[in-house]
Amino acid sequence: MLSCPLTLTPKESGNIVLMLMIRFGATTSYQSV
């Protein structure tokens, strides 16, 4: 997905991490239901 993570700014990388956490959290919550 990320071919050049070094080109991302700390803010962008942080946003991506948050998006991934939200996605994983959503998938895990769906699976637990």
Long-range contacts (C-beta under 8 A, 24 or more apart in sequence): none
